[in-house]
């Protein structure tokens, strides 16, 4: 389990492991088929093209092709030790799957015994693969969404933080029931979190005093807020001293600290 006290990470891990346990309980073949399907959907325009990949492995006789194709079984073998297999894990397999599908089409062409059939397959298979690839683009397939993951909480956070005067620190309070797959706490707007106009932090209860003390001594002009992730409401806490009182945490400022803690 994750070595953290954050409940959202524990819930996230429990959800993933529960899904994986159910998948493995259905048998090894079903479990592998499920992972292969995820990889095919991610790496190929159509999951049905996965049927061509085994034939492509049979056609790959030289070292250069095998050096690339062996990445697929190695990937599945190593990820077998991972408790879950997420779609983006299969992105590095895109070139492997595409090469396998193309070689599989060539294998079908070579397996046709009569010459006229081979000539037809030589023209049909590349055209079919090209049309399937083009047809899977969002310009042609209206069922493709650029946002497969809806994030209403993150959208609301961006709108709410745009109204917060800077510089500031915003604590995010998590309660069970909130979607753990939407994580609003990240700091990537600056090379150092200390340079960010708004610093995002988890509400860690009593440990919040450590963050209040840190910025009270280094950047005393920051204001503090707390957001309830369940309701989306954001509440001002004032300066570091006022926030410590409201949150019932010790500030523990050294005696040499000035009184100008805004």
C-alpha positions as CSV (number, residue, x, y, z in Angstrom):
1,X,0.0,0.0,0.0
2,X,1.1,3.6,-0.5
3,X,3.2,4.9,2.4
4,X,1.1,8.0,2.9
5,X,-1.6,9.2,5.3
6,X,-3.6,10.9,2.5
7,X,-7.0,9.2,2.4
8,X,-7.5,9.9,-1.3
9,X,-4.3,8.0,-2.2
10,X,-5.4,5.1,-0.1
11,X,-8.8,5.1,-1.7
12,X,-7.3,5.3,-5.2
13,X,-5.0,2.4,-4.5
14,X,-7.9,0.3,-3.0
15,X,-10.1,1.0,-6.1
16,X,-7.4,-0.1,-8.5
17,X,-6.4,-3.2,-6.6
18,X,-10.0,-4.2,-6.2
19,X,-10.6,-4.0,-10.0
20,X,-7.4,-6.0,-10.6
21,X,-8.3,-8.7,-8.1
22,X,-11.7,-9.2,-9.8
23,X,-10.0,-9.3,-13.2
24,X,-7.5,-12.0,-12.1
25,X,-10.2,-14.0,-10.3
26,X,-11.7,-14.7,-13.8
27,X,-8.7,-16.6,-14.8
28,X,-5.3,-16.0,-16.4
29,X,-6.6,-16.1,-20.0
30,X,-9.4,-13.6,-19.4
31,X,-7.0,-11.4,-17.4
32,X,-4.4,-11.4,-20.3
33,X,-7.2,-10.8,-22.9
34,X,-8.4,-7.8,-20.9
35,X,-4.9,-6.3,-20.8
36,X,-4.3,-7.0,-24.5
37,X,-7.6,-5.3,-25.3
38,X,-6.6,-2.2,-23.3
39,X,-3.2,-2.1,-25.2
40,X,-5.0,-2.6,-28.6
41,X,-7.5,0.2,-28.0
42,X,-4.7,2.5,-26.9
43,X,-2.1,1.7,-29.5
44,X,-4.2,0.8,-32.6
45,X,-6.8,2.7,-34.6
46,X,-9.2,-0.3,-34.1
47,X,-8.9,-3.0,-31.5
48,X,-9.8,-5.6,-34.2
49,X,-6.4,-5.0,-35.8
50,X,-4.9,-6.9,-32.9
51,X,-5.9,-10.1,-34.8
52,X,-3.2,-9.3,-37.3
53,X,-0.4,-8.9,-34.8
54,X,0.2,-12.7,-34.1
55,X,0.6,-13.3,-37.9
56,X,3.0,-10.4,-37.9
57,X,5.2,-12.1,-35.3
58,X,5.3,-15.2,-37.5
59,X,6.5,-13.1,-40.5
60,X,9.2,-11.2,-38.5
61,X,12.3,-13.4,-39.2
62,X,15.1,-10.8,-39.2
63,X,16.8,-9.4,-36.1
64,X,15.7,-5.8,-36.7
65,X,12.0,-6.7,-36.6
66,X,12.3,-8.9,-33.6
67,X,14.2,-6.3,-31.6
68,X,11.2,-4.1,-31.8
69,X,8.4,-6.8,-31.6
70,X,9.8,-8.4,-28.5
71,X,9.0,-5.2,-26.6
72,X,5.3,-6.3,-26.5
73,X,5.7,-9.6,-24.6
74,X,8.3,-8.0,-22.4
75,X,6.0,-5.2,-21.5
76,X,3.2,-7.5,-20.6
77,X,5.6,-9.8,-18.7
78,X,7.0,-7.0,-16.6
79,X,3.6,-5.3,-16.0
80,X,2.3,-8.7,-14.7
81,X,4.0,-7.7,-11.5
82,X,2.1,-4.4,-11.4
83,X,-1.3,-4.5,-9.6
84,X,-3.0,-2.7,-12.4
85,X,-2.6,-1.9,-16.1
86,X,-3.9,1.6,-17.1
87,X,-4.5,2.6,-20.8
88,X,-1.6,5.1,-21.0
89,X,0.9,2.3,-20.0
90,X,0.4,0.9,-23.5
91,X,1.4,4.1,-25.4
92,X,5.1,3.0,-25.8
93,X,3.7,-0.1,-27.6
94,X,2.2,1.9,-30.4
95,X,5.1,1.3,-32.8
96,X,5.2,-2.4,-31.9
97,X,1.5,-2.8,-32.5
98,X,1.5,-0.9,-35.8
99,X,4.5,-2.9,-37.1
100,X,2.8,-6.1,-36.0
101,X,-0.4,-5.2,-37.8
102,X,1.4,-4.3,-41.0
103,X,3.5,-7.5,-41.0
104,X,0.3,-9.4,-40.2
105,X,-1.3,-8.0,-43.3
106,X,1.8,-9.0,-45.3
107,X,1.6,-12.5,-43.8
108,X,-2.0,-12.8,-45.0
109,X,-1.0,-11.7,-48.5
110,X,1.8,-14.3,-48.6
111,X,-0.4,-17.1,-47.3
112,X,-2.8,-16.8,-50.4
113,X,-1.9,-19.7,-52.7
114,X,-2.9,-18.2,-56.1
115,X,-1.2,-15.2,-57.7
116,X,-4.3,-13.2,-58.5
117,X,-5.4,-13.4,-54.8
118,X,-2.0,-12.2,-53.7
119,X,-2.1,-9.2,-56.0
120,X,-5.6,-8.3,-54.7
121,X,-4.4,-8.6,-51.1
122,X,-1.3,-6.6,-51.9
123,X,-3.6,-3.7,-53.0
124,X,-6.5,-4.2,-50.5
125,X,-4.6,-4.7,-47.2
126,X,-2.5,-1.4,-47.3
127,X,-5.6,0.5,-48.5
128,X,-7.7,-1.0,-45.7
129,X,-5.1,-0.2,-43.1
130,X,-4.8,3.4,-44.3
131,X,-8.6,3.9,-44.4
132,X,-9.0,2.4,-40.9
133,X,-6.2,4.7,-39.6
134,X,-7.7,7.8,-41.3
135,X,-11.2,6.9,-40.2
136,X,-10.1,6.7,-36.6
137,X,-9.1,10.4,-36.6
138,X,-11.4,12.7,-34.6
139,X,-12.0,14.7,-37.8
140,X,-13.9,11.7,-39.2
141,X,-15.0,9.7,-36.1
142,X,-17.6,11.7,-34.2
143,X,-17.5,9.2,-31.3
144,X,-13.9,10.2,-30.4
145,X,-13.7,12.6,-27.5
146,X,-10.7,14.8,-26.9
147,X,-11.6,14.6,-23.2
148,X,-12.2,11.0,-22.3
149,X,-11.9,11.9,-18.6
150,X,-14.4,14.5,-17.4
151,X,-13.0,16.7,-14.6
152,X,-15.7,19.0,-13.2
153,X,-13.9,19.5,-10.0
154,X,-10.6,20.6,-11.7
155,X,-12.6,22.9,-14.0
156,X,-14.2,24.5,-11.0
157,X,-10.9,24.8,-9.1
158,X,-9.4,26.7,-12.1
159,X,-12.3,29.1,-12.2
160,X,-12.3,29.6,-8.4
161,X,-8.5,30.2,-8.1
162,X,-8.7,32.8,-10.9
163,X,-10.6,34.9,-8.4
164,X,-8.1,34.5,-5.6
165,X,-5.8,37.5,-5.0
166,X,-2.2,36.6,-5.2
167,X,0.2,35.7,-3.6
168,X,-1.8,33.0,-1.7
169,X,-1.7,29.5,-0.4
170,X,-4.9,27.4,-0.9
171,X,-5.5,24.3,1.2
172,X,-7.7,21.6,-0.3
173,X,-9.9,19.7,2.1
174,X,-10.8,16.1,1.0
175,X,-13.7,14.1,2.3
176,X,-14.6,10.5,1.3
177,X,-17.0,10.6,-1.6
178,X,-15.0,13.1,-3.7
179,X,-13.7,11.7,-6.9
180,X,-10.1,10.7,-6.1
181,X,-9.2,10.6,-9.8
182,X,-9.4,14.4,-9.9
183,X,-6.4,15.7,-7.9
184,X,-6.3,19.5,-7.6
185,X,-3.1,19.7,-5.6
186,X,-0.1,20.3,-7.9
187,X,2.4,23.1,-8.4
188,X,3.8,23.3,-11.9
189,X,3.3,27.0,-12.8
190,X,6.8,27.8,-11.7
191,X,10.2,26.1,-11.4
192,X,9.9,26.3,-7.6
193,X,6.6,26.1,-5.7
194,X,7.7,29.1,-3.7
195,X,7.6,31.2,-6.9
196,X,4.0,30.3,-7.8
197,X,1.4,33.0,-7.3
198,X,-0.9,30.5,-5.8
199,X,0.5,27.5,-3.9
200,X,-1.8,24.5,-3.6
201,X,-1.5,22.2,-0.6
202,X,-3.4,19.3,1.0
203,X,-5.3,20.0,4.2
204,X,-3.2,17.8,6.5
205,X,-4.8,18.8,9.7
206,X,-2.3,19.6,12.5
207,X,0.6,19.5,10.0
208,X,-0.8,22.6,8.3
209,X,1.1,24.5,10.9
210,X,4.4,23.5,9.3
211,X,3.4,25.1,6.0
212,X,2.1,28.2,7.7
213,X,5.3,28.6,9.6
214,X,7.4,28.1,6.5
215,X,5.7,30.9,4.5
216,X,5.2,33.2,7.5
217,X,9.0,33.3,7.8
218,X,9.8,33.5,4.1
219,X,6.9,35.1,2.3
220,X,4.8,36.8,5.0
221,X,2.6,38.6,2.4
222,X,0.8,35.4,1.3
223,X,-2.9,35.1,2.2
224,X,-4.4,31.7,3.0
225,X,-7.6,30.0,1.9
226,X,-9.2,26.6,2.2
227,X,-11.4,24.9,-0.4
228,X,-13.9,22.1,0.3
229,X,-13.5,19.6,-2.5
230,X,-17.0,18.2,-1.9
231,X,-18.9,21.5,-2.2
232,X,-16.3,23.5,-4.2
233,X,-16.6,26.4,-1.7
234,X,-13.5,28.4,-0.9
235,X,-13.1,30.3,2.3
236,X,-10.5,33.0,3.3
237,X,-8.4,32.3,6.4
238,X,-6.5,35.6,6.5
239,X,-2.8,35.8,7.2
240,X,-0.6,33.1,8.7
241,X,-1.5,34.0,12.3
242,X,-5.2,34.2,11.6
243,X,-5.1,30.9,9.6
244,X,-3.4,29.1,12.5
245,X,-6.1,30.2,14.8
246,X,-8.9,29.3,12.5
247,X,-7.4,25.9,11.7
248,X,-6.4,25.2,15.3
249,X,-2.8,24.5,14.5
250,X,0.4,25.8,16.2
251,X,2.4,28.3,14.3
252,X,5.6,28.0,16.4
253,X,7.3,31.1,15.1
254,X,10.8,31.6,16.5
255,X,11.4,34.5,18.9
256,X,13.4,36.4,16.3
257,X,10.4,36.6,13.9
258,X,9.0,40.0,13.3
259,X,5.4,40.9,14.1
260,X,4.8,41.8,10.5
261,X,3.2,38.4,9.5
262,X,0.5,39.4,7.1
